[in-house]
């Protein structure tokens, strides 16, 4: 064994980040210290291109290492990765989370199941997270919806939920290790519950966890479907100070026709109403959103509706993606917007996002905020505002700071 630690290279979402830590733990215990493990993403062709590029570079720089590739892209097209000479083994998205996959890997070059046949609920206890101020807990996996642009259900399978007791045990264990902020993540977290006894809602699960782990200071949520916020979650937004006032919405577009062609279940008015209701209940709340630029058939007028909704909803933390054709999805067969126009619209959306971010930072100037310290004295406030401290503080520390100025894309803060 050349190293004591396997190297994990992760692409994509928070769920992949969580699962990389599960794999790191399994691979470490299996003695795979010389392995380089790639956890791939399939959300765009660019993400896949970057993954393949990184694999080739890793092989050039580490000719003797064992290179293992897993994740959504590997699950969807395992033969394409098996055909790469740089790769020793391809492992599917469900098998990557099983300890026995790593402890007895065998000689098979491809270990991939039919993801749609997987009904087992994910539940993985972690001993901690590498170099992170906050810990991520997977509460759900898979997706039952079939948005016309999305290939991810074919990499993740159908929706399945982690039992509340398992979530409580993991949150409690992480808090005992000193983690002061937990992020609940999944592929479609607001679909949580129907597959469990009693069909608890997402909000009911959160309420139970917070009640059973009263020592948890901060809970944050990953991306939410705008039409699936249940009544319990609304009550928590209004009444629970430990639930952080920052919601990230799976918006995708701000034009009704494009939303229908995407097969989304919300319209622009639903998102505007959601943001207004949340602000009425929690005035300090901030919003992020995923937005796709240049979806097939998108006209200038339709794009303008998406551009406008950013300001109408006062969205701040934007994840902007140029539309990427995914073979096997209905949107790939629709009339395509020219790549040049997609690129230009992406640029305009990102410029709008920069203006919104600076507006948000100005609104948080000369305020006393509670933050959690990340690395290099960077912190996040409860509303997710990025703040750099003037003085050294230990990662994971919760403290109050006063914001004094803006420097680039961050606030500057002083402990009080």
C-alpha positions as CSV (number, residue, x, y, z in Angstrom):
1,X,0.0,0.0,0.0
2,X,1.6,3.2,-1.2
3,X,-0.5,5.7,0.8
4,X,-2.7,5.4,3.8
5,X,-5.4,7.5,2.2
6,X,-7.3,6.8,-1.1
7,X,-7.7,10.0,-3.2
8,X,-11.3,11.0,-3.9
9,X,-11.9,13.4,-6.9
10,X,-15.6,14.6,-6.8
11,X,-17.6,16.3,-9.5
12,X,-21.2,17.6,-9.2
13,X,-23.6,18.0,-6.3
14,X,-23.5,18.0,-2.5
15,X,-24.9,14.4,-2.6
16,X,-21.8,13.3,-4.5
17,X,-19.7,15.1,-1.9
18,X,-21.4,13.1,0.8
19,X,-21.1,9.9,-1.0
20,X,-17.4,10.5,-1.7
21,X,-16.9,10.6,2.1
22,X,-18.8,7.2,2.4
23,X,-16.5,5.8,-0.3
24,X,-13.4,7.2,1.4
25,X,-14.3,5.5,4.6
26,X,-15.0,2.1,2.8
27,X,-11.8,2.3,0.7
28,X,-9.6,3.3,3.7
29,X,-10.9,0.3,5.7
30,X,-10.4,-2.0,2.7
31,X,-6.8,-0.9,2.5
32,X,-7.1,0.8,-0.9
33,X,-4.6,3.5,0.0
34,X,-3.1,3.6,-3.5
35,X,-6.5,4.1,-5.2
36,X,-7.7,7.2,-7.0
37,X,-11.5,7.2,-7.0
38,X,-13.5,9.5,-9.4
39,X,-17.1,10.3,-8.4
40,X,-18.5,11.6,-11.7
41,X,-21.4,13.8,-12.6
42,X,-23.7,13.6,-15.6
43,X,-25.7,16.8,-15.3
44,X,-24.0,18.3,-18.3
45,X,-21.7,17.2,-21.1
46,X,-19.1,19.6,-19.8
47,X,-19.1,17.9,-16.4
48,X,-18.5,14.6,-18.2
49,X,-15.7,16.1,-20.3
50,X,-14.0,17.5,-17.3
51,X,-14.2,14.1,-15.6
52,X,-12.6,12.3,-18.4
53,X,-9.9,14.9,-18.7
54,X,-9.1,14.6,-15.0
55,X,-9.0,10.8,-15.3
56,X,-6.4,10.9,-18.1
57,X,-4.3,13.4,-16.2
58,X,-4.4,11.3,-13.1
59,X,-3.2,8.3,-15.0
60,X,-0.3,10.3,-16.5
61,X,0.8,11.5,-13.1
62,X,0.2,8.2,-11.3
63,X,1.0,5.4,-13.6
64,X,0.9,2.7,-10.9
65,X,-2.3,3.8,-9.1
66,X,-5.5,1.9,-9.2
67,X,-8.1,4.2,-10.8
68,X,-11.7,3.5,-10.0
69,X,-14.6,5.5,-11.6
70,X,-18.1,5.7,-10.2
71,X,-21.0,8.2,-10.0
72,X,-23.9,9.2,-12.2
73,X,-21.9,9.4,-15.5
74,X,-20.4,6.0,-14.9
75,X,-23.7,4.5,-14.0
76,X,-25.4,5.8,-17.1
77,X,-22.7,4.7,-19.6
78,X,-20.3,2.3,-17.9
79,X,-19.0,0.8,-21.1
80,X,-17.7,4.2,-22.3
81,X,-15.6,4.4,-19.1
82,X,-14.5,0.7,-19.3
83,X,-13.2,1.4,-22.8
84,X,-10.8,4.0,-21.4
85,X,-7.4,2.4,-21.0
86,X,-6.7,4.7,-17.9
87,X,-9.4,3.1,-15.8
88,X,-9.1,-0.1,-13.8
89,X,-12.6,-0.5,-12.6
90,X,-16.1,1.0,-13.1
91,X,-18.6,0.8,-10.1
92,X,-22.3,1.7,-10.2
93,X,-24.0,4.3,-8.0
94,X,-25.7,1.9,-5.6
95,X,-22.7,-0.5,-5.3
96,X,-20.2,2.3,-4.5
97,X,-21.9,2.8,-1.2
98,X,-21.6,-0.8,0.0
99,X,-18.6,-1.7,2.1
100,X,-18.4,-5.2,0.5
101,X,-17.8,-3.6,-2.9
102,X,-14.6,-2.2,-1.6
103,X,-13.5,-5.0,0.8
104,X,-13.9,-7.7,-1.9
105,X,-13.6,-5.8,-5.2
106,X,-12.9,-8.9,-7.3
107,X,-11.6,-8.9,-10.9
108,X,-14.7,-7.6,-12.7
109,X,-13.9,-4.5,-14.7
110,X,-17.6,-3.3,-14.6
111,X,-19.7,-3.6,-11.4
112,X,-23.0,-1.9,-12.3
113,X,-26.5,-2.9,-11.5
114,X,-29.8,-1.8,-13.1
115,X,-30.4,1.4,-11.0
116,X,-34.1,1.3,-11.6
117,X,-34.4,-2.0,-9.7
118,X,-32.7,-0.6,-6.6
119,X,-35.2,-0.2,-3.8
120,X,-32.9,-0.3,-0.8
121,X,-32.8,2.8,1.3
122,X,-29.5,4.5,1.6
123,X,-28.2,4.8,5.2
124,X,-24.5,5.4,5.8
125,X,-23.0,6.4,9.1
126,X,-19.9,8.6,8.7
127,X,-17.2,9.2,11.3
128,X,-16.8,12.7,10.1
129,X,-15.9,14.9,7.1
130,X,-12.5,15.8,5.8
131,X,-11.8,19.5,6.2
132,X,-15.3,20.8,6.4
133,X,-17.0,23.1,8.8
134,X,-20.4,21.6,8.2
135,X,-21.4,18.0,7.6
136,X,-23.7,16.7,4.9
137,X,-26.4,14.0,5.7
138,X,-28.1,12.2,2.9
139,X,-31.8,11.9,3.6
140,X,-33.1,10.8,0.2
141,X,-31.9,9.4,-3.1
142,X,-33.3,9.1,-6.7
143,X,-36.1,10.9,-8.4
144,X,-39.6,9.9,-9.6
145,X,-40.0,12.9,-11.9
146,X,-38.9,13.0,-15.5
147,X,-38.0,16.5,-16.5
148,X,-37.3,16.6,-20.2
149,X,-33.7,17.9,-19.9
150,X,-32.6,15.6,-17.1
151,X,-30.6,12.3,-17.3
152,X,-30.1,12.1,-13.5
153,X,-32.9,9.6,-12.7
154,X,-31.2,7.1,-15.0
155,X,-28.0,7.5,-12.8
156,X,-29.8,7.6,-9.5
157,X,-33.0,5.5,-9.9
158,X,-36.4,6.2,-8.3
159,X,-36.9,8.1,-5.1
160,X,-36.2,6.4,-1.8
161,X,-36.0,7.9,1.7
162,X,-33.8,7.3,4.7
163,X,-35.8,6.4,7.8
164,X,-36.1,9.2,10.4
165,X,-34.3,7.1,13.1
166,X,-31.3,6.6,10.9
167,X,-31.1,10.3,10.2
168,X,-31.4,11.1,13.9
169,X,-28.6,8.7,14.8
170,X,-26.3,10.2,12.2
171,X,-27.0,13.8,13.1
172,X,-26.5,13.1,16.8
173,X,-23.2,11.3,16.1
174,X,-22.0,14.3,14.0
175,X,-23.0,16.8,16.6
176,X,-21.1,14.8,19.2
177,X,-18.0,15.0,17.0
178,X,-18.3,18.8,17.1
179,X,-20.2,19.6,13.9
180,X,-22.4,22.6,14.4
181,X,-24.1,22.8,11.0
182,X,-25.7,19.9,9.2
183,X,-26.9,20.0,5.6
184,X,-29.7,17.7,4.5
185,X,-29.2,16.6,0.9
186,X,-30.6,14.3,-1.7
187,X,-31.6,14.2,-5.4
188,X,-35.1,15.5,-4.7
189,X,-35.3,16.0,-1.0
190,X,-38.9,17.4,-1.0
191,X,-40.2,14.1,-2.3
192,X,-39.1,12.6,1.0
193,X,-41.3,10.1,2.8
194,X,-44.0,8.3,0.7
195,X,-42.0,5.1,0.6
196,X,-41.6,4.9,4.4
197,X,-44.1,3.6,7.0
198,X,-46.6,6.4,7.9
199,X,-45.5,8.4,4.8
200,X,-43.9,11.3,6.8
201,X,-43.4,14.5,4.9
202,X,-40.0,16.3,4.5
203,X,-41.1,18.9,7.0
204,X,-42.3,16.3,9.5
205,X,-38.9,14.5,9.3
206,X,-37.1,17.8,9.9
207,X,-39.3,18.6,12.9
208,X,-38.6,15.2,14.4
209,X,-34.9,15.5,13.9
210,X,-34.7,18.9,15.5
211,X,-36.8,17.7,18.4
212,X,-34.7,14.6,19.0
213,X,-31.3,16.4,18.6
214,X,-31.9,19.6,20.5
215,X,-28.1,20.2,20.7
216,X,-27.8,20.7,16.9
217,X,-27.3,24.5,16.5
218,X,-27.8,24.9,12.7
219,X,-29.7,22.9,10.0
220,X,-29.5,23.8,6.3
221,X,-31.4,22.4,3.4
222,X,-30.1,21.6,-0.2
223,X,-32.1,22.3,-3.4
224,X,-35.9,22.3,-3.0
225,X,-38.7,21.8,-5.5
226,X,-40.8,25.0,-5.4
227,X,-44.1,23.1,-5.4
228,X,-43.3,20.5,-2.7
229,X,-42.8,22.6,0.4
230,X,-45.3,21.0,2.9
231,X,-47.1,22.7,5.7
232,X,-44.7,21.5,8.4
233,X,-41.8,22.9,6.5
234,X,-43.6,26.3,6.2
235,X,-44.1,26.3,9.9
236,X,-40.5,25.5,10.6
237,X,-39.4,28.4,8.3
238,X,-41.6,30.7,10.3
239,X,-40.8,29.4,13.8
240,X,-37.6,27.5,14.0
241,X,-34.4,29.6,14.4
242,X,-32.2,26.5,14.0
243,X,-33.4,26.1,10.4
244,X,-31.2,28.5,8.4
245,X,-32.9,31.3,6.5
246,X,-31.6,30.3,3.1
247,X,-33.5,28.3,0.5
248,X,-32.1,27.1,-2.7
249,X,-34.8,26.5,-5.4
250,X,-34.8,24.2,-8.3
251,X,-36.2,27.0,-10.5
252,X,-34.6,26.2,-14.0
253,X,-36.6,28.9,-15.8
254,X,-38.9,31.9,-15.3
255,X,-41.1,31.5,-18.4
256,X,-44.2,29.4,-18.2
257,X,-44.0,27.9,-21.7
258,X,-40.4,26.8,-21.1
259,X,-41.3,25.4,-17.7
260,X,-44.0,23.3,-19.3
261,X,-41.7,22.1,-22.0
262,X,-39.2,21.2,-19.3
263,X,-42.0,19.2,-17.6
264,X,-41.5,21.1,-14.4
265,X,-44.5,21.2,-12.0
266,X,-44.4,24.9,-11.1
267,X,-45.1,28.1,-13.0
268,X,-43.3,31.5,-12.5
269,X,-46.2,32.8,-10.4
270,X,-45.7,29.8,-8.0
271,X,-42.1,30.8,-7.4
272,X,-42.9,34.5,-6.9
273,X,-45.6,33.5,-4.4
274,X,-43.2,31.1,-2.6
275,X,-40.6,33.8,-2.2
276,X,-43.1,36.4,-1.0
277,X,-44.6,33.9,1.5
278,X,-41.2,32.9,2.8
279,X,-40.1,36.6,3.3
280,X,-43.4,37.4,5.1
281,X,-42.7,34.5,7.5
282,X,-38.9,35.1,7.8
283,X,-37.8,38.6,6.7
284,X,-34.1,37.7,6.8
285,X,-34.4,34.8,4.4
286,X,-32.2,34.6,1.2
287,X,-32.7,32.5,-1.9
288,X,-30.6,30.7,-4.4
289,X,-31.7,29.0,-7.6
290,X,-30.6,26.7,-10.4
291,X,-31.3,28.2,-13.9
292,X,-30.8,26.7,-17.3
293,X,-29.9,29.2,-20.1
294,X,-30.9,28.5,-23.7
295,X,-33.3,25.6,-23.3
296,X,-34.7,24.3,-26.6
297,X,-37.3,26.7,-28.2
298,X,-36.4,29.5,-25.8
299,X,-37.0,32.8,-27.6
300,X,-35.7,36.2,-26.6
301,X,-39.0,37.0,-24.8
302,X,-39.0,33.8,-22.9
303,X,-35.4,34.4,-21.8
304,X,-36.3,37.9,-20.7
305,X,-38.9,36.3,-18.4
306,X,-36.2,34.2,-16.8
307,X,-33.9,37.2,-16.5
308,X,-36.7,39.2,-14.9
309,X,-37.7,36.6,-12.3
310,X,-34.3,36.9,-10.7
311,X,-35.0,40.5,-9.7
312,X,-38.8,39.9,-9.0
313,X,-37.9,37.2,-6.5
314,X,-34.7,38.9,-5.4
315,X,-32.6,35.8,-5.9
316,X,-29.0,35.9,-4.8
317,X,-27.0,32.6,-5.0
318,X,-27.4,31.6,-8.7
319,X,-26.2,28.4,-10.3
320,X,-26.4,29.2,-14.0
321,X,-25.9,26.4,-16.6
322,X,-26.0,26.7,-20.4
323,X,-28.4,24.0,-21.7
324,X,-26.6,20.8,-22.5
325,X,-28.2,18.1,-24.8
326,X,-28.3,14.8,-23.0
327,X,-28.8,11.8,-25.3
328,X,-31.9,9.9,-24.3
329,X,-33.8,12.9,-23.0
330,X,-36.9,14.4,-24.7
331,X,-35.4,17.9,-24.8
332,X,-32.5,16.7,-27.0
333,X,-35.1,16.0,-29.7
334,X,-36.6,19.5,-29.5
335,X,-35.5,22.5,-31.7
336,X,-32.2,23.6,-30.3
337,X,-31.1,27.1,-29.5
338,X,-27.7,28.0,-31.1
339,X,-24.7,27.4,-28.8
340,X,-23.6,31.0,-29.3
341,X,-27.0,32.3,-28.0
342,X,-26.9,29.9,-25.1
343,X,-23.4,31.2,-24.2
344,X,-24.6,34.8,-24.4
345,X,-27.7,34.2,-22.3
346,X,-25.6,32.4,-19.7
347,X,-23.3,35.4,-19.5
348,X,-26.2,37.8,-19.1
349,X,-27.7,35.6,-16.3
350,X,-24.4,35.4,-14.5
351,X,-24.0,39.2,-14.8
352,X,-27.4,39.7,-13.2
353,X,-26.4,37.3,-10.5
354,X,-23.3,39.3,-9.7
355,X,-25.5,42.5,-9.4
356,X,-27.8,40.6,-7.1
357,X,-25.0,39.4,-5.0
358,X,-23.5,42.8,-4.5
359,X,-27.0,44.1,-3.6
360,X,-27.3,41.3,-1.0
361,X,-23.8,42.1,0.4
362,X,-24.7,45.8,0.8
363,X,-27.9,44.8,2.7
364,X,-25.7,42.9,5.1
365,X,-23.2,45.7,5.8
366,X,-22.8,47.1,9.4
367,X,-24.8,44.2,10.9
368,X,-24.0,41.7,13.7
369,X,-24.4,38.2,12.3
370,X,-23.8,34.7,13.6
371,X,-21.4,32.8,11.4
372,X,-19.7,29.4,11.2
373,X,-16.0,29.4,10.4
374,X,-14.8,27.5,7.4
375,X,-11.2,27.2,6.3
376,X,-8.9,30.2,5.7
377,X,-11.1,32.4,8.0
378,X,-14.0,32.3,5.5
379,X,-17.4,32.0,7.2
380,X,-21.1,31.8,6.3
381,X,-23.8,33.7,8.1
382,X,-27.2,32.1,8.7
383,X,-28.5,33.6,5.5
384,X,-25.4,32.1,3.7
385,X,-23.7,35.5,3.3
386,X,-19.9,34.9,2.7
387,X,-17.8,36.8,5.2
388,X,-14.0,36.8,5.7
389,X,-12.8,37.4,9.2
390,X,-10.0,39.8,10.1
391,X,-8.7,37.5,12.8
392,X,-7.8,33.8,12.9
393,X,-10.5,31.5,14.1
394,X,-10.7,27.7,14.3
395,X,-12.8,26.0,11.6
396,X,-16.2,24.9,12.9
397,X,-16.4,27.7,15.4
398,X,-19.7,29.5,15.8
399,X,-19.4,33.2,16.7
400,X,-20.9,36.6,16.3
401,X,-19.3,39.1,14.0
402,X,-19.9,42.6,12.8
403,X,-19.6,43.3,9.1
404,X,-17.5,46.4,8.3
405,X,-16.9,46.5,4.5
406,X,-17.2,44.7,1.2
407,X,-14.1,43.4,-0.5
408,X,-14.8,41.8,-3.9
409,X,-17.5,39.2,-3.5
410,X,-17.3,38.9,0.2
411,X,-18.1,40.9,3.4
412,X,-15.3,41.6,5.9
413,X,-16.2,40.9,9.5
414,X,-14.8,41.4,13.0
415,X,-15.6,39.2,15.9
416,X,-17.7,40.9,18.6
